[in-house]
Amino acid sequence: MAVPAVSPGLPVVIVGGLHADARKAAVAQLLADVPGSVALHHDLATAAAGTVVRTVRDATGVLDAGEAPLVNDCACCALREDLVPELERLADAGRTPLAVVELWDSVEPKAMAEVVTAGGLTVTGVITAVDPALVLPYLGNGDDLAEGGLAAAATDQRTVADTFARQLEYAPVLAIAESPEADDEDRELLAQLHPTARQVPIGHGDLAGAPPLGPFARDTADGLTVPPPRRRRHSPLAEAALAGFDVEAAAAAQHPACALLPAEADAHGVSTLVWQQRRPFHPERLYAALEDLTCAAARSRGRFWLADKPDTLFHWDAAGGALCVESAGPWLASLPDAAWEMVPPVRRAAAALDWHPEHGDRGQHLVFTSPGLDRDGLERLLESCLLTDAEYAAGRDAWQRLPHAFDTLLEV
């Protein structure tokens, strides 16, 4: 196992997740596996009192503690304002081989990775810690974060389910806690939700006795051969923390136009249905079916095409029995050629791989993942929401005169 190369400066790994025990175990392992590393944690639970409590600790305990004042009555904003200066202080001291940013429960890693990178620091890894036995309960929890004291601001309207889904799907590495309660269905659900993630079990560290890795032996001026210094081999979790992370690529992978959505799967009672079509939805029939479609799976996401709004790409994002629908900008096929230069290359590449001679990149691409998924019933319901042959043949002018059923939903 080779030691991964890291960028110059202070390496920063972000560890997040609503599964607090798993997250704390992952952070503790990193501190034990990388001697001299420190962890920063901002506790937003104290925000109601007007401050955010910051702690800095290493494997032996707390090194420093302080408070950061609220910014615009927003605990998460206070975290953003305080985090980068603290990391810069550690970088300037030059004694820390790895800074572990342990996020508070509901803080999402995407936002913090972008904050750290914008501050000129190097994010070398993003890890979400997961207890497999809790994946389905959290995905099915449609409660507002505020109800559980987990809101990051007074205006935070996120739910437990959608927050957990984003934490899970953004991170390229999942730290998996030992969980006697987890069964094959739980593990299969996790694998289907994020099939490209590297799963690293928590508790497989402590490689201090491993053979040394480092520079070759060197000869001194008097002819003696000096052996290379012993260096601790990284554990799998520490290796993942130092492997490197591309913030821009990670953001692109979350955009509905080019997201790396799960593929078809069916194992251990868990199924993933990938549904793709090159015909637009009838807005009124789709709107009427939203509740049934949203509740059909523990998690569904993707992009879709409405007949009455043919130039707009819509994002579908559902978990916990709640659906978020929003505009994600125009389909590339609706843009003039000159505007394509302003579109990120990854978006253009994704469109080119799925280009239709008549409709361009317009189309339906929805993915549903759940235990006990009624695949046949779900496909029939989705098909019933498409334009009929006669409606499709009527053409675009007629499509745009269809009822604008989604207008009220999109204004929310």
N, C-alpha and C positions, 0 to 999 in steps of 0.2 A: 504494500500500500504506500503510495507516494504521498508526501506532504503536499497539499494543494497550494498553488501559488496564490498570493494575495496582493492586492494593490498596495502601493505605499501609503503610509499614514496609519491612523488608528482603524482597524477593522471593526465594524459594527454589525452585530446580528440582532434582528428583531424577533422576539418570541412573544406570541399572542395567543388568544383563545379564551372563550367563555368557560372552558373546563379548567377552573382555577387550580385544582389539585394537580392535574396533569401539567399545567403550565409551570407551576412552582417546581415540580419534579424535574422538568426539562432544564430550567434555569439552574437549579442546584447541580445537575449533572455537568452542565457546561462549566460552571465555576470550579468544580472538582477536577474536570478533565483538562482544563487549560490553566495551569498555574499562573497566578498574577492577574487573572481576568477579574473584572468587576461587573456588577449588575446595577443598572439604574431603574428605579421604579417610581412612578408617580401615582399616588393613591387618590383617586378622584372621589372616593366615598366621603371625604371631608369637605367637599365643595359647598355643601349647604351652610357650612360655618364660615365660608368666605375665602378658604385657602385650599391649596393642593399640597399634600405632604410628599416630599421627595426623599428617597433613601438611596444611598450608595453602599453596596456591600460586596464583600468577596466571600470566599469559601469559609472563612472563619467567623463572619458576622458583619454587623453594620459598621461601616467606616465613617459615614457622615449622614446627617439628616437635616432637612431644612424645609422651608415653606415657600411656595410660589403663589403670589396673589392671583385671584381670578382676573381674567381679561374679558371685558364685555359680558360679565356674568356667565362665562363659558369655561367649564373646567378643561375641556379638550383644548381650547385656545391657550389656556395657561400652560398646558403641557407643551404645546408647540413652541411657545415663547421661551420656555425654560430648558427644554431638552438639548437643543443645539449648543447653547453656551456651556452646559455641563459637559457635553461630549468634547467640546473644544478645550475645556480645561484639562480633561484627562489626556487628550492628544498632546497638548503643550507640555504636560509633565513628562511624557515619554516613558512611563513605567508600566503601561498597560498593554498587554499583547492582544486583548480582545475586550470590547465593551458589549455587554449584553443588555439590550433595552427590553425589559419585561413590561409589556403593555398591561394597563388595567383591563379588567374583564371585557368591557364592550368596545374598547378602542380598536379600530380596524387597522390592520398592518399596512394597507395601501397608503393611507394618508400619512402615516408616520415614516414609511420608507421614502416617500417623496419629500417630506420635510427634511429628513436627515441628508438626503442627496442634494437638495437645494441649498443646504447649509455648507456644502463643500466637503462633506465627509463621505466615506466609502461604506456603503451597505454591502456586506459580503454574504449575507444570508437572511432569509425570512422563513420563520418556522411557526407553524400553528400546532399547539399541543392538543391532543385529542384523547378522550376516553371512549373507546369504541362502543361501550354499552350505553353511552349518552347521546350518540349521534341521532338516532330516531326521535327520542324524547325532545331534544333541542330543536330539531327540524320541524317537529309538530307543535311547537310552542308559539302560538300566535299572540302571546301577551306582549304588551308594550314594555320596553326596557324600564320605563319609569315605575311600573308597578312592582318591579323587583328591586328598586333602588339602584338600577344599573344605567340610567340615562347619563350621558356625558354633558348635557346642557338642559336648561329648562325647556327649550324648544325641540328637544330630541324626540322624534316620533317613530324611531325605528322599533322593530319587534325583536324578540329573542331569536326567532327563526331566521329572519332575513339577515340579521347581523352575523349569526353563526355561519350561515351559508357563505357569506362573503369572506369571512375569516378563513374558512376551510378552503375555498376555491382559489384564493389569491396566492397562497403560500405554495412554493414548489416542494417544500419539505414538510411532512407531517411527523411530529414526534408522538409515538403511540404509547400510551400508558399501559402497564400491565393491568388487566381487568378481568378477574375471574367471572364476572357476570356477563361478559361479552360472549356471544355465540357466533356461529358461522354466518348467520344472516346479518348480524351487526357488522362484521368485518367485510362481508361482500357489499353491503350498502356503502360503506366508506370507500371501498375500492371503485365502485361504479360512479360515485359522485365525483371523484377526482382521480381518474385512472392514470394520469401522467405524473402524479405526485410520487416523490421518493418517500417511502415509509421507513422510519427509523425507530426501533423500539427504545423506549427510555429504560435505562438500567443496564445498558451494554457498554459501559465505559471502563474506567480504571485500567488503562493499558500502560501503567508506569513501568511494568516489568518487560515490556516488549523490546525487541532488538532495536538498536539505535538507527535513526535515519538522519542523514546530514551530509556535510561535505566529506570528501575523501581524506584519507590520511595525508599529511604533508611532511616534507623533509625540511629540517632546520638547517641553518648555516653550518653547523658542526657535524652534519651527516646523520643526526639522530632522526628517527621517524616518530612523529607525534601523532597518536591516534586522534580521530575526530572526537569532539565532545559528544557525550550521550545526549540525545534529544528524545523527549517523550513522543511516542507515536500517538497521533490523534485518534480518538474514539470515532465511531461512525457519526455520532451526533455533532461532535466538534468539527469533523471533516465537512459535514454538511453546512455548518455555520460559516466556514471559511471558503466555501466552494466558489463564491462569486454570485452576483445578482444584478440583473439588468432591469432597472426601474421602468424604463420606457417600454421594453418588451413585455413586462408584466402588466402594465396598464393596457397595452394593445390587446393582450390576451383576454382581458375582461370586456372589451368592447363587443357589443352584439354582432357587429359586422364581420369580425374576424376572430371571435372567441374560439378556443379549442374545446368545443363541447364534447361530452362523453359519446361513445359509440354504442351501438346495439349490444346488449348483454342480457343474459338470463341464467342465473345460478343461485343456488341456496335460497330460493324463494324470492329473490330480488330481481327486478327487470328494469331495463332501460329501453324505452321506445324512442327511436329517432324518426321523426315525421317530417318529410320534405315534399313540397309541391310547388308547381310553377303556375298556379292559378290564385288570384286574390280572394281574400275572405269577403263575404257579404257582411257589411258592418253590423247590421241589425241582428242577423242570426248569430254571429260570433258574440255580440254583446249579451244576448239572451243565454248563451251557453257558458259564460265566464265562470259562474259559481261551480258548475259541474266540472269544468276543465281544471279549475284551480284546486279543487278537492280530490281530483283523480289520482294525484301523486304527492309523495312527500316533498319532492322538489321538481320544479320545471323551469326551464329558461330557454332563451333563444331570440329569434327575430321573426317578425311577421309583416305581411303586406295587406293593407286594407284597400278595397276597390275604390272607395270614395276619396282616398288620399294617396294616389298612385306614386307620388314622388317622395313620400316619407317612409323611412325605415323605422319600425317600431320595435321597442325592446320589451320582451316578456320576461318577468322575474317573479316567481311564485314560491313561497314556502310558508309552512304553518297555517295553511288555509287562507292566506292573504296574497293578493296579486298586485304588483306594481307594473303599470303600463306607461311608457313614456316615449317621446320622440327621441331618436338617436341621430337625427340629422337626415340628410337626403340620401337616397340610393345613388350610387355613382352613375348609374345609367341616366339619371335625370340631370346631371351636370354637363355644362358645355366642356368641350375638350380642354380649353384653356385652364379650367378650374382644377383639372386633375393634378397639376403640378403642386397644388397646395394640399393634396391629400397624402397622408403618411404612406410610405412605400408598402408597409405591411398590409394596409387596407387595400391598396391597388392589387397586390399579389393575391390576397384572399378572393377578391372579386374576379380576377382573371381565371382562377382555378374553378370557378363555379358560374361561368358566364353563359347566358342563354342568348341565342341569336336574335330573339325578338324582345325578351324582357330584360336583358342584361343581368344585373345582380339581384333583381327583384325576385322574391320567392319566400316560401315558408320554410323555416328550419327551427323546429321546436323539439326539445328533448325532455322526456318525462322519466323520472327515476323513483322507484318505490318498491317496498315489499308488497306482494299481492296485487300487482298492477293488472288491471283488466285491459290488456292490450287491444283485444278486438273491439270492445265497447268504446274505448278511447279513440281508436282510429275511425270508427263509424261516426262518432260525434264530431270529430274534426272535419271529416269529409263533408258532413251535412252543413257545415258552416261556409264552405267554399261557394263561389258563384256556380249556378247551374250552367249547363251547356248553352241554354238560350240567353241567360244573363251575360255569360262570357262573350257570346257572339255579338251582343248589342254594342260592344266597344266602349272605349274610355269615356266618351262624352256621356253616355248613359250611366256608366259606373259612378261618375262624379255627381249625378243627380240622386243617388241612393241616399237614404236617411243617414245623417251624420251622427250615428249613435254614440260614438266615442268622444264627442266634443266635451261633454260635461265631465267625463272621467279625466280627460287630459288637462282640464283647467284646474283640477284639484292640486 
